[in-house]
């Protein structure tokens, strides 16, 4: 395994950093070849040991996280970003539990997706296989270290993790548990590597592919990070730029259900990518549905920026600018508007949305089916909160991120989405005429 840089907080000179990163890439490629052939039992043994190590070393992880939190506060971090960074006993138990769920998933590697026999007698199978080496670049959330490492391992991929500079110590503590699990299962420790520097130049080197040793990049962070990755990466990218998510409350919505879903979608955790950023209410029922929703959100501490109809319903509502409709606040702020039915709601989402996650609340099945069919987002929901946009809630155990593109993976990226496929053909001496 490549020796780490001498100091986690400094990279030395550019040439030294480049050599180190190239070595990490080579080690990851060699590890990926070994993982592709590793039996499911061996990978599961590693995952079980990782989860056990995280539980056993909880105090170390919490101490490291406390140090990260203190440094972040000193650097002026506040609000949603601190919430993303903070770990608790419950969070760490959840990280370990998530690894256990990933372990218990069916091994996707080698699974036959489809098979058929040609008229000439040849049999053809489409078979899942690992992507190879996955580079993950993320900000703040130290749990991504475990989620990404576990999912990549389950799918037979090596992982190169570049965590945020503000979660360095937390990520190192979690990574030590992952390394312990690999070691106990006799798998290469280079299968999950944590980039050992805060130098942002390391990100640029990863985006070049490290001499063709990275097969795909997954950015998980703010709009600035994702935009940079999408603009500079020389390898394929799984990503979403932002989560401008909508909840549309239809005229046929149950009022109590609408209140519960809107409150949860916006206020459960305002800093996650599945949080609702826009509320749309059907004009046909605005006289009865709108004011209770406004009151509820304001009482919960949420600022509302609305169109003329929403402002008319409550003088506490601020005027929404055109930019507000396309803003991912990641804070206790929501944009609200009144629209003329489900068709207008779909048009609004198409104009201002980010193709991430959008929900309709209604008892009208025809309206729900239309919304689910026509809204072009990775995740669309009927009578459920947008905060379910999470791989764990999909039964994936964890996720490496949410993808909103149309190629290969869309929605939560779990173990199965971290595979590609090849065709396996068996013949009996056939030749082509």
N, C-alpha and C positions, 0 to 999 in steps of 0.2 A: 504494500500500500504506500502511496506517496506520502512522504513525511510532511507534516503540517508546517505552515509558516511559523516563524519564531514567535510572532506576536499576533494574537487574534485581532488586535485593533489597528495593525499597520501592515502593509503589504511589502515594505521594502521598496526596491526599485521595480520599474515596469517589467524589465527582463526577468527578474526573479518571479514575479507574479505570473507572467506568461508561462514560464517553465513549470511552475507548480500546477497551474490550471490545465496545461497540456497533459501533465502526468496524471492528474485526476481523471481526465477524459480517457486516457489509455487504460487506466486501472478499471474504470467503469465498463469499458468495452469488454475487457477480459472477464470481468465478473458477470456481465450480461450473458456471455456465452455459456458460462457455468450454470447460471440460473435457468436458462432456457431448457436445460436438460435435467434440472433438479426435480425429483419426484414430489408430488403434492405433500406427502407425509413429512418430508424434510423441511419444506417451506412452512408448513403448519407448525412444526416443532419450533422453528425460529420465532414465528409469530406468538406462540404461547409463551415462550421465554421472554420476549419483548414485553408483553403485557404484565407478566409477573415482575419483571425488573422495574417497570414504571410504578407499580403498586408498592414494591419494596423500597424504592428510592424516592418516594413522594416528598419526604422532607428536603432532600437535596434539590428537587425540582422547584419546590415552593421557595426555598432560599434563593435560588438563582433568579426566579421570577421577581421576587421582592427587590433584588438588586437592579434588575432591568426597570422595574416600575419607578424606583427611586431616581435612577438616572434619567428616565423619560420625563418625569415631573420636573427635574432640574433643568431639562432642556425645553420646558414649556409645553409639553404634550398635555392635552386636556380631553375631556368628553369621550366621544365615541372611540377615538384611537386608544385611549387608556383602557377602555372596556375591552377592546380587541386583544390587548396585550395581557391583561390580568388573568392569572390562573388561580383557582381555588381547589380545595380538597375535592369538591364535586366535579370540577372540570377535569382534574387528573384521573379520577375514577372513570369519568366518561371517555377519556382518551384510551385508557386500558380496555374498557368495555368495547369501544369501537374496534380495537385491534382484534379482540376476541370474535366479534361479529365477522370481520374480514376473514379471519382464520376459518370460520365455519361455513363460509360461502363455497359453492362448488368451484373447483379449480378450473378456470377458463382455458388454460393451456392444453392443447391437444383435443379440445372438444370438437366434434364433427358438427358443423353448422348445417350442412346439407350434403346429400349424396345421391347419385344417379348413375344409371348404366346406359352407355351409348349403344346404338344399333350394332356397332362392330364388336361389342362385348367388353370394351374398356369400362372400368368403374372409376368415377371421379368423385372426390370428396373435397369439400371446402372445410378447412381445419383452422382453428384459432391458434395463433402463435404470438409470442411477445413482440412488442414494438422494438425493444432493444434497450437504449439508454434514454431516460427521461430526465430533462433538466427542469427543476421547479424553482421559480424565483418568486418570493413572497415577502409580504410586509407584515410586521406586528404579530400576527397570530402564531404563537409558538406551537399550538396543537397541529398546525399543518406539517410540522416536522414528522410527527408520528403518522398522521393520516396518509401523507404522500409516501413515506417510506414503506408502510404496511401494504398499501394498495399496489405499489410498484412491485414489491416482492411477490405478492399473491399472483400477479399477472406475469411473473418471470422476468421483470425488467430491473435493470440497475437504475438507481436514482442518484442524481447530483442535486443537492439541496443548497440553495443560496437564500438563507433567511434574512429578515430585515435586521438592520443594524441595531434597532431598538429592542430586539428580542434575542440578541446574541447569546446571553448567558442561559436563558431558558431553553433555547434550541440546543445548545451544547449539552445541557443536562439530559434532555430527552434523547438526543442522538446517542449519548453514551449507553442508554438502555437498549436502543435498537442494535448497536454494535455488540452488546453483550448477548442479545438473542441470536444474532448471526453466528457469533463465535460458539455458542452452546450447541447450535445445530450443524456445526462444521460447514458453514457456508462462507464464502469470501466476504471479509469485512468491507471491501471496496464496493459491495453491492449497494450500500447506502452511504454516501459520502456527504459530509457537510462542508461547504466551502469555508476554509479557515481564516477568512478576512472580512472586514467591513468595507474594504476598498471597493467603491462602485465600479472600478475598472474591471473587476471580476465579472460583473453582469455583462459588460460589453464583450468580454472574451467568450462567455457562454453563448451569447447570441450569434457568434461566428460559427458555433458548432464544435469548437475544440478539435480541429483537424478531422472533421467528419465523424466524431465520436459521440455526438448527441443527435438523437433521431427526432425528438420533438421537444418543444419548450412549452411549459405551462406557467404563465404568470398569474399570480394571485395577489391582488393588491389594488391600490387606487388607480384612478384614470390615468395619471401621469405615467405610472409604471407600465400599465398595459399598453398604452399608446406607444411608448418607446419600444417595447418588445415587438409589437406588431409592425412598427416602422423599420426596425433594424435587424430583426431576426433573419438569418439565412437558412433556417430550418423550419419545418411546419410548426404552427402554434395552435394550441387549444386555449381559447380565452373568451371572455366577454369584456367589453370596454367599460360598461357601467350597467347598473340595475335601476332603470327608470320604470318602476313597476306600478301597475294600476289595480285598483279595486273599483269595479263598476257595480253600483247598487241599482238593480232593475226595479221597475214599478211593481213587479210581482214578488219582491223580496220580503221575507219575514222580518219585521222591524227588529226584533230581539236578536235574531241571527246576524242581521246586517251590522248591528252595533258591536256584537262580540267579535265578528270577523275583522271589521275595520280597526277596532282598537288593537287587536292582536297583531294584525298585519303591519300597523304603523309603529306601535309603542312597545311590543314585547322586547325587541332589541332594535334600536334605531340604526345601529351601525353595521348591520349585516346586509349582504347584497340582495337578500330576499325581502327586505323591508319595503312596504308600500310607500311610494313617493307622491302619488296622485290619487285622489278620490273623485270619481265621477258618479253623479246621481241622475237618474232618469227624471226628466222634466215632468212627466205625467204623475209622478208621486212625490215631487220635491216639496210640496206643501206640507206633507206629513212626515217624510223621511229625513229631510235635510237638516232641520233645526236640531233634532235630537242628536244627530251625528256630530254637528258642530259643537254643541254643548259638551258632549262626552269627550271629544278630543281636546278642547280647551281646558276642561277640568282635569284632564290627564297631563296637562303641561305642554300640549302641542300647539305650536303657532300655525295658523291657517292663512294661506294666501289664495284668494279666490277670484273668480270672475264676478261680473256685475250681479248675477243672480244670487251667488253665495254671499257677497257683501251685503246685499239687500236683506238677507235673512238674519244677519247678525253684524252689528257695527264693529265688533272686535276683529273681524276678518280684514286682513290687509289686502290691497290690490295686487293681483298676480301679474307679473310682467311676462312677456313672451318667453324669456329665458327660464322662468320658473317652471313652465310646463315640461321642460326637457332637462331638469336638474335632478341629479341624485344627491339628496341632502345628506344622507347618513346621519341625521340629527332629528330632533323633535320638531320638524317642520313638514307640512304637507301642502300641496297645491290641490285645490278643490274646484270643481266646475259642474254645471248642469248641462246635460246633453239630451238630445231628442231621440231617446230610445237606443236599442242595442246597436243598430246600424251606425248611428253617430258615435257611439262609444268605440266601436271597432275602428272607425275612420280616425278618431282622435288618437287611439293607441298606435295605429300605423304611422301617423304623422309625428308623434312626439316620443313614442316608446323606444326601447332599446332591445326588443326581442328577447327579453330575459324571462320575466314571470308576470302573468296578469290573471286576474280573477274576476268572476261574475258571481253576484249573489242574487239568486232568483228561485222561485218555485215553478217558473214556466220552463218546462223541459225543452220546448222548441227554441226559446231564446238561449238557453244554456247550450244546446247542441250547436246553434249557429255561432255562438261566441267561441266555443271550443274548436270548431272547424275552421273559422275564418281568421282568428287572431294568430298572427305569424310569430309566435314566441316559442322559446325552447320548452317552457312550462306554462300550461294554461290550466286553471282550476275552476271548478264549479262548487260553490258553497263551502269553501275552505280558504284558510289564510295563506297569503303569499309566503309567509315565513316557513312553509313546508318545502321551500326550494332548497333542499339540503340532501346530500347523498345518504346520510344516516336515516333520514325520514323516508327515503325510497327503499330502504332495506339493503343499501350497499355497504353498511358498516361505517363508511366514511366517504369522503370525496376528495379528489385532488383539485377540484374547482368546478365551475359551471361554464360550459361552452355554449355560445350562441351562434356559432357558425353553422354551415350546412354540410361540411365535409367531415366524414368519419364519425365524430362524436358530437352530440348535442344534449344540453341539459347537464345534470350532475355526471361528472366523469369518475366512474368507479373502476373496479378491477377489470370487468368485461370490456369497458371502453378503452382500456389501456392495452388491448391486443389488436393485432391485425389478422390477416389470414393468408394461407397459401393453399394451392390446389395439389392434392395428392392423387395420383393416377396409377391404377394397377392394370396391367395388360397381360396378355398371354402370347405375345409375339407379334402384335398388330404392327403393320407398316402402312404409311399413307400412300394411296395410289396417286 
